[in-house]
Amino acid sequence: MGAKVPRNFRLLEELEKGEKGLGAEACSYGLTEGDDLLMSNWNGTILGPPHSVHENRIYSLTMHCGAEYPDKPPTIKFQNQINLPCVNPKNGVVDPSKLPCLSDWKYSNTMETILIELRRYMAHPNHKKLPQPAEGSTY
Amino acid sequence: MAALPKRIIKETERLAKEPVPGISAVPHEDNLRYFDVSIHGPQTSPYEGRDGTVKHTHVHLSNVHVGGIFKLELFLPDDYPMTPPKIRFLTKIYHPNIDKLGRICLDVLKSNWSPALQIRTILLSIQALLGAPNPDDPLAPDVAKRWKEDQEGAIATAKEWTRTHAMT
């Protein structure tokens, strides 16, 4: 096992990857405030997967990385209303027990891992035809 | 966790036994590759944390530093010393080569890194960078622009930020 990268340097790596756009094309992420030295609050976007009710919709999310990240996963909240079994319909918060990358959280998982998995979850045969709130509505 | 390489153990011991004046680097107990660093702003620089117009005639006592103290964090990656340490400021600082997240633009941390360099030499280079800002190779373009167009104003802001953020 290699050296354990401390939280802040790990978040700087994720930031640089997000800034360069080396990540998945359909997802993006960055710091909410560019001068947040603690790097706790992040914004993410997911482009709705094709051949689903989400096609052409853009979903904004907030991600909060606490002091124990990445030992513990971030908390994820949709800004745009979405009807998905893993999302609390009242406030948009993602239920970590219902998304495998959060419930079986690993140190090597990143915010990009979560965004990609959420997008896959949206395209899942059981979810891709769920009726959705009006486009652009927020919590 | 893998055993700590001898090179890192030796560097850590020497940092404790023969500290560099105005610089300290202490490893975390639970991660010996991760250091808490503090650097005193160099004398006669805007980061000194004193009124630069006063001539210093007194003897400087290293254990009663009253000026600006900047906190940083340093991490030695797996392939150190083949790759440079990762380092950033935790204290807010107004400097053309340091960005809003505390990241540092310094050649020896990038292309000019050599395994012959050490934690102590890197920290000395950073302290020297505080004494000699280089707005021609900026990381914070807005700060660098001001440094070139209104150096006096930029230095005044740097002094003010030092008082606000580095002297608490």
Interface residues (C-beta under 8 A of the other chain):
Chain A: M1 G2 A3 K4 V5 P6 N8 F9 L12 L15 G34 D35 D36 L37 M39
Chain B: M1 A2 H28 N31 R33 Y34 E73 F75 L76 P77 D78 K86 R88 L90 K92 K100 L101 G102 R103
